Amino acid sequence: MRERSPAATAFWETSTATYRKVCAVWVTSAKQDVTRARRMAQLIECSAEGELVLAHPFATRSFGFSV
């Protein structure tokens, strides 16, 4: 994430460990490479904008994933 977006990296580093773990599982649990890449791109985009991704109680966006 660092080489792609300094803003996303800053957001990621200030996120809680629980949020980071949920996101990591969400990205890596995809069965297809294409899906993993899409989820990672969504995570980077939201992080760069300072938004939570997923169906988190405080999320500003949801991509159809429920925790």
Secondary structure, DSSP 8 states (H G I E B T S, - for coil): -TTT-HHHHHHHHHS-HHHHHHHHHHHHT-SSHHHHHHHHHHHHHHHHTT---SS-TT-S---S---
